[in-house]
Amino acid sequence: MDKIPVGILGATGAVGQRFVQLLADHPWFEIAALTGSERTTGGVYRDVCRWVLDEDIPESIGEMSVRESDASLPARLLFSALPTRAAKSLEPVLAESGFVVCSNASAYRQDPDVPLIIPEVNGDHLALLERQKSNRGWRGLLVTSPNCTTTGLVMALKPLDQVFGVRQVFATTMQAVSGAGYPGVPYLDIIDNIIPNIPGEAEKIGQETQLLLGKFEDGKRMPAEIGLSIQTNRVPLFDGHTVNMSIKFERSPTPDEAIEVLREYRGSGGTAELHSAPEQPVLVRLEPDRPQPRRDRGASKGMSVTVGSIRPCPLLDLRMISVVHNTLRGAASGSILNAELLVSKGYL
Ligand SMILES: NC(=O)c1ccc[n+]([C@@H]2O[C@H](COP(=O)([O-])OP(=O)(O)OC[C@H]3O[C@@H](n4cnc5c(N)ncnc54)[C@H](OP(=O)(O)O)[C@@H]3O)[C@@H](O)[C@H]2O)c1
């Protein structure tokens, strides 16, 4: 098939750079446009982008110009790595103009006619697009990906929820600095330190978890009735978010039963066929000192969530720890998987 021309909105930021890296060599998509704020618009990408990834800027992309995020972009699909405020104003305008927008921003995740998707978990929620089309009358579409930490929590919970019914979750996060974008958290605040507050993050994680694990009935999503208590922390790591969690179930599994269910999980709705889908969305490590962000964030090219330390909990039922790569599965790669799902379902 001919490659679909795509644009990256906010291509100079932490997530935007991941999109550039991942899409430079994607078999279905071809980078046709890069956008930035007033600060970088009109410049050559290589000159205006403070590139922070280890691999060099892909040769074919470095000389491209950074453009404004407007209707003239020569693309059909737009990956949005815009900050919330810019996403709020630009994403609907671009969807109205006819682009299919796959967004990483939180601006529209809670809207009742905007799908919030992890393909393996709730790809069926894409059916909300019918409601979006009739409500909004846009020529294009808007689909969102969850917060990066939500992804690490929900992918670990989903297989267990299907079999044992999750009722309560008490979770503490340890989130890497790249999760705050570039330049992000000041060096003097984060080195030799933990910051026990990421504004708005715990609320987002709670609400998004309930939406993602909720049912889709009569054209609506019904949030899951799961009680969540979440505390978030910024820690001095480059990439990789860790979530320590205790879970209460409707039917309490033994650690061995939980391990078996997590290992057998392959996701729902034929998503395993998508180009970027990992063979196993969830990997289980049995070593007592895993998962570790530095060693496990790159599992399956950063697409699998790694779960370990699965033990009985003396207060709730089970304890475990998950690690997700925040700018890959938790952002750019997750969004690309959403776009592949849209292609496979005929929306593009
Ligand atoms: N970092 C993560 O792990 C992560 C994970 C999941 C979701 N997200 C979400 O993804 C989005 C991007 O996050 P990030 O970490 O990549 O942030 P970032 O490093 O601050 O990058 C923001 C990007 O947006 C551009 N931008 C700012 N205002 C703009 C405007 N008015 N018009 C066009 N472009 C504009 C910036 O361009 P200039 O360089 O030209 O200023 C930059 O490229 C956010 O909504 C964030 O919440 C991030």
The ligand as a Tripos MOL2 file, in Angstrom:
@<TRIPOS>MOLECULE
LIG
   48    52     1     0     0
SMALL
NO_CHARGES

@<TRIPOS>ATOM
      1 N1          6.5190   13.2770   28.0530 N.am      1 LIG1
      2 C1          5.7710   12.2050   28.2200 C.2       1 LIG1
      3 O1          6.2340   11.1420   28.7090 O.2       1 LIG1
      4 C2          4.3190   12.2230   27.8290 C.ar      1 LIG1
      5 C3          3.5950   11.0400   27.8840 C.ar      1 LIG1
      6 C4          2.2540   11.0290   27.5190 C.ar      1 LIG1
      7 C5          1.6530   12.1890   27.0770 C.ar      1 LIG1
      8 N2          2.3670   13.3480   27.0410 N.ar      1 LIG1
      9 C6          1.6870   14.5440   26.5430 C.3       1 LIG1
     10 O2          2.2310   14.8150   25.2520 O.3       1 LIG1
     11 C7          2.2440   16.2190   25.0070 C.3       1 LIG1
     12 C8          3.6860   16.6500   24.6840 C.3       1 LIG1
     13 O3          4.4920   16.3970   25.7970 O.3       1 LIG1
     14 P1          6.0690   16.6070   25.7770 P.3       1 LIG1
     15 O4          6.5510   15.9460   27.0110 O.co2     1 LIG1
     16 O5          6.6370   16.2150   24.4600 O.co2     1 LIG1
     17 O6          6.1710   18.2260   25.9230 O.3       1 LIG1
     18 P2          7.3620   19.2050   25.4780 P.3       1 LIG1
     19 O7          8.6690   18.5020   25.5220 O.co2     1 LIG1
     20 O8          7.1850   20.4260   26.2890 O.co2     1 LIG1
     21 O9          7.0250   19.5380   23.9460 O.3       1 LIG1
     22 C9          5.9640   20.3690   23.5710 C.3       1 LIG1
     23 C10         5.9940   20.5880   22.0800 C.3       1 LIG1
     24 O10         4.8480   21.3580   21.6760 O.3       1 LIG1
     25 C11         5.2770   22.4590   20.8940 C.3       1 LIG1
     26 N3          4.3380   23.5800   21.0900 N.ar      1 LIG1
     27 C12         4.1260   24.3210   22.2000 C.ar      1 LIG1
     28 N4          3.1600   25.2280   21.9890 N.ar      1 LIG1
     29 C13         2.7630   25.0690   20.6910 C.ar      1 LIG1
     30 C14         1.8250   25.7290   19.8530 C.ar      1 LIG1
     31 N5          1.0640   26.7300   20.3120 N.pl3     1 LIG1
     32 N6          1.6840   25.2950   18.5800 N.ar      1 LIG1
     33 C15         2.4510   24.2780   18.1000 C.ar      1 LIG1
     34 N7          3.3780   23.6310   18.8420 N.ar      1 LIG1
     35 C16         3.5150   24.0160   20.1250 C.ar      1 LIG1
     36 C17         6.6780   22.7580   21.3570 C.3       1 LIG1
     37 O11         7.3310   23.4160   20.2980 O.3       1 LIG1
     38 P3          8.6110   24.3980   20.4460 P.3       1 LIG1
     39 O12         9.7940   23.5150   20.7140 O.co2     1 LIG1
     40 O13         8.6370   25.0340   19.1320 O.co2     1 LIG1
     41 O14         8.3390   25.3420   21.5710 O.co2     1 LIG1
     42 C18         7.2100   21.3310   21.5630 C.3       1 LIG1
     43 O15         7.5300   20.7450   20.3200 O.3       1 LIG1
     44 C19         1.6910   16.8820   26.2790 C.3       1 LIG1
     45 O16         0.3260   17.1400   26.1140 O.3       1 LIG1
     46 C20         1.9160   15.8180   27.3500 C.3       1 LIG1
     47 O17         1.0100   15.9200   28.4110 O.3       1 LIG1
     48 C21         3.6860   13.3910   27.3890 C.ar      1 LIG1
@<TRIPOS>BOND
     1     1     2 1
     2     2     3 2
     3     2     4 1
     4     4     5 ar
     5     4    48 ar
     6     5     6 ar
     7     6     7 ar
     8     7     8 ar
     9     8     9 1
    10     8    48 ar
    11     9    10 1
    12     9    46 1
    13    10    11 1
    14    11    12 1
    15    11    44 1
    16    12    13 1
    17    13    14 1
    18    14    15 2
    19    14    16 1
    20    14    17 1
    21    17    18 1
    22    18    19 2
    23    18    20 1
    24    18    21 1
    25    21    22 1
    26    22    23 1
    27    23    24 1
    28    23    42 1
    29    24    25 1
    30    25    26 1
    31    25    36 1
    32    26    27 ar
    33    26    35 ar
    34    27    28 ar
    35    28    29 ar
    36    29    30 ar
    37    29    35 ar
    38    30    31 1
    39    30    32 ar
    40    32    33 ar
    41    33    34 ar
    42    34    35 ar
    43    36    37 1
    44    36    42 1
    45    37    38 1
    46    38    39 2
    47    38    40 1
    48    38    41 1
    49    42    43 1
    50    44    45 1
    51    44    46 1
    52    46    47 1
@<TRIPOS>SUBSTRUCTURE
     1 LIG1         1 GROUP 0 **** ****
